[in-house]
Amino acid sequence: MEVIIQKNKAAAVSLAAKLIAREIRKKADLVLGLATGRTMESLYAELAVMHNNEGLDFSLCRSFNLDEYIGLPPEHPGSYRYYMNEHLFNKVNIDLRNTHLPNGVAEDLDGEGERYEERIEACGGIDLQLLGIGCSGHIGFNEPLSSLMSKTRQKALTPVTIAQNSPLFDKPEDMPKRAFTMGVGTILESRRILMLVTGREKAQILAKAVEGPITSMVSATALQLHPATVVIVDEEAAELLQEKEYYHWIFNNEPEWEEFRV
């Protein structure tokens, strides 16, 4: 795991966008794992600008989202399909037929997770998985005590997650209490992982995820087991990290980051 600290949210988002763009330019048919949430909105806006101004080409990309609420149809403003269309898919030249999310209104809810795993496998697996982190330390909706070997499945949401996400609904009480999520094991099968974390409110959980012991109580700690994970954070989110000086040294001195240093 490499932790890259940027001076503010804008710089962190910019670096994350540049890393994603680099991977798309290296492999036109990149399979992207995508995330939702407030942290990602600025990132997707920047990718849309890169598409319009620099010709960043999504036409051959395939995508798989981490999660979707159970019970919400795609056209519901609270669904993650709606979110992705609004913030990214409708603003770039990706083929919507190549964009995948779990079906929150599937007739066979028990079989939907397995079908989703089969679709990922049919595309050759995920090349680059984008992640945020929830206040309880979840990645996707892998709430505390999620198995570190878990696959895509239904998951009951914790009160912490519901409190964090329900304000995004016009009527907070309408937020579903269950969702489909890629499993921790599914995420760890990705070839590369990029986690973007900003804001002081994430500092405590980020420190646990990056520098704490690996535990199913904080599913993001499983990323410590992945051989190619980059965590991009701003100074506020990095506030409680013990090895900040080391992380700064890596970014300022390692050749792989030279093209991104300003």
CORTAUR-V930678 format. One record per residue. N is the residue number from 1. RES is the residue in one small letter. PSI is psi in whole degrees, 0 to 359 (* if undefined). Layout:
n->N res->RES psi->PSI
n->N res->RES psi->PSI
//
This chain:
n->1 res->m psi->132
n->2 res->e psi->132
n->3 res->v psi->122
n->4 res->i psi->119
n->5 res->i psi->127
n->6 res->q psi->159
n->7 res->k psi->331
n->8 res->n psi->179
n->9 res->k psi->316
n->10 res->a psi->318
n->11 res->a psi->322
n->12 res->a psi->314
n->13 res->v psi->317
n->14 res->s psi->316
n->15 res->l psi->317
n->16 res->a psi->317
n->17 res->a psi->319
n->18 res->k psi->322
n->19 res->l psi->317
n->20 res->i psi->316
n->21 res->a psi->319
n->22 res->r psi->317
n->23 res->e psi->322
n->24 res->i psi->321
n->25 res->r psi->331
n->26 res->k psi->327
n->27 res->k psi->102
n->28 res->a psi->327
n->29 res->d psi->38
n->30 res->l psi->140
n->31 res->v psi->112
n->32 res->l psi->136
n->33 res->g psi->126
n->34 res->l psi->155
n->35 res->a psi->165
n->36 res->t psi->188
n->37 res->g psi->167
n->38 res->r psi->325
n->39 res->t psi->328
n->40 res->m psi->343
n->41 res->e psi->316
n->42 res->s psi->323
n->43 res->l psi->313
n->44 res->y psi->325
n->45 res->a psi->320
n->46 res->e psi->321
n->47 res->l psi->323
n->48 res->a psi->320
n->49 res->v psi->319
n->50 res->m psi->325
n->51 res->h psi->314
n->52 res->n psi->322
n->53 res->n psi->333
n->54 res->e psi->359
n->55 res->g psi->23
n->56 res->l psi->121
n->57 res->d psi->115
n->58 res->f psi->6
n->59 res->s psi->331
n->60 res->l psi->359
n->61 res->c psi->149
n->62 res->r psi->150
n->63 res->s psi->149
n->64 res->f psi->121
n->65 res->n psi->154
n->66 res->l psi->323
n->67 res->d psi->169
n->68 res->e psi->143
n->69 res->y psi->140
n->70 res->i psi->129
n->71 res->g psi->352
n->72 res->l psi->125
n->73 res->p psi->162
n->74 res->p psi->329
n->75 res->e psi->356
n->76 res->h psi->131
n->77 res->p psi->340
n->78 res->g psi->353
n->79 res->s psi->155
n->80 res->y psi->335
n->81 res->r psi->315
n->82 res->y psi->315
n->83 res->y psi->311
n->84 res->m psi->320
n->85 res->n psi->316
n->86 res->e psi->318
n->87 res->h psi->339
n->88 res->l psi->301
n->89 res->f psi->319
n->90 res->n psi->357
n->91 res->k psi->356
n->92 res->v psi->180
n->93 res->n psi->34
n->94 res->i psi->145
n->95 res->d psi->118
n->96 res->l psi->336
n->97 res->r psi->342
n->98 res->n psi->10
n->99 res->t psi->129
n->100 res->h psi->137
n->101 res->l psi->155
n->102 res->p psi->149
n->103 res->n psi->105
n->104 res->g psi->347
n->105 res->v psi->29
n->106 res->a psi->143
n->107 res->e psi->322
n->108 res->d psi->85
n->109 res->l psi->324
n->110 res->d psi->330
n->111 res->g psi->352
n->112 res->e psi->321
n->113 res->g psi->317
n->114 res->e psi->319
n->115 res->r psi->323
n->116 res->y psi->317
n->117 res->e psi->321
n->118 res->e psi->323
n->119 res->r psi->321
n->120 res->i psi->314
n->121 res->e psi->321
n->122 res->a psi->334
n->123 res->c psi->2
n->124 res->g psi->12
n->125 res->g psi->168
n->126 res->i psi->126
n->127 res->d psi->315
n->128 res->l psi->117
n->129 res->q psi->122
n->130 res->l psi->136
n->131 res->l psi->150
n->132 res->g psi->193
n->133 res->i psi->135
n->134 res->g psi->167
n->135 res->c psi->338
n->136 res->s psi->4
n->137 res->g psi->11
n->138 res->h psi->149
n->139 res->i psi->136
n->140 res->g psi->219
n->141 res->f psi->36
n->142 res->n psi->87
n->143 res->e psi->169
n->144 res->p psi->139
n->145 res->l psi->11
n->146 res->s psi->137
n->147 res->s psi->138
n->148 res->l psi->355
n->149 res->m psi->8
n->150 res->s psi->154
n->151 res->k psi->182
n->152 res->t psi->131
n->153 res->r psi->174
n->154 res->q psi->148
n->155 res->k psi->134
n->156 res->a psi->136
n->157 res->l psi->145
n->158 res->t psi->160
n->159 res->p psi->327
n->160 res->v psi->314
n->161 res->t psi->318
n->162 res->i psi->318
n->163 res->a psi->324
n->164 res->q psi->321
n->165 res->n psi->336
n->166 res->s psi->330
n->167 res->p psi->345
n->168 res->l psi->349
n->169 res->f psi->146
n->170 res->d psi->319
n->171 res->k psi->100
n->172 res->p psi->328
n->173 res->e psi->347
n->174 res->d psi->354
n->175 res->m psi->129
n->176 res->p psi->153
n->177 res->k psi->359
n->178 res->r psi->155
n->179 res->a psi->158
n->180 res->f psi->144
n->181 res->t psi->143
n->182 res->m psi->146
n->183 res->g psi->167
n->184 res->v psi->319
n->185 res->g psi->320
n->186 res->t psi->314
n->187 res->i psi->317
n->188 res->l psi->344
n->189 res->e psi->349
n->190 res->s psi->146
n->191 res->r psi->320
n->192 res->r psi->149
n->193 res->i psi->137
n->194 res->l psi->116
n->195 res->m psi->131
n->196 res->l psi->123
n->197 res->v psi->127
n->198 res->t psi->154
n->199 res->g psi->142
n->200 res->r psi->332
n->201 res->e psi->345
n->202 res->k psi->0
n->203 res->a psi->315
n->204 res->q psi->314
n->205 res->i psi->328
n->206 res->l psi->317
n->207 res->a psi->320
n->208 res->k psi->317
n->209 res->a psi->320
n->210 res->v psi->321
n->211 res->e psi->356
n->212 res->g psi->177
n->213 res->p psi->152
n->214 res->i psi->125
n->215 res->t psi->145
n->216 res->s psi->347
n->217 res->m psi->338
n->218 res->v psi->94
n->219 res->s psi->334
n->220 res->a psi->340
n->221 res->t psi->339
n->222 res->a psi->338
n->223 res->l psi->340
n->224 res->q psi->340
n->225 res->l psi->349
n->226 res->h psi->137
n->227 res->p psi->350
n->228 res->a psi->62
n->229 res->t psi->131
n->230 res->v psi->130
n->231 res->v psi->117
n->232 res->i psi->126
n->233 res->v psi->159
n->234 res->d psi->172
n->235 res->e psi->324
n->236 res->e psi->315
n->237 res->a psi->332
n->238 res->a psi->1
n->239 res->e psi->324
n->240 res->l psi->7
n->241 res->l psi->135
n->242 res->q psi->331
n->243 res->e psi->35
n->244 res->k psi->317
n->245 res->e psi->321
n->246 res->y psi->316
n->247 res->y psi->320
n->248 res->h psi->319
n->249 res->w psi->317
n->250 res->i psi->311
n->251 res->f psi->324
n->252 res->n psi->348
n->253 res->n psi->335
n->254 res->e psi->134
n->255 res->p psi->328
n->256 res->e psi->339
n->257 res->w psi->3
n->258 res->e psi->319
n->259 res->e psi->344
n->260 res->f psi->355
n->261 res->r psi->135
n->262 res->v psi->*
//
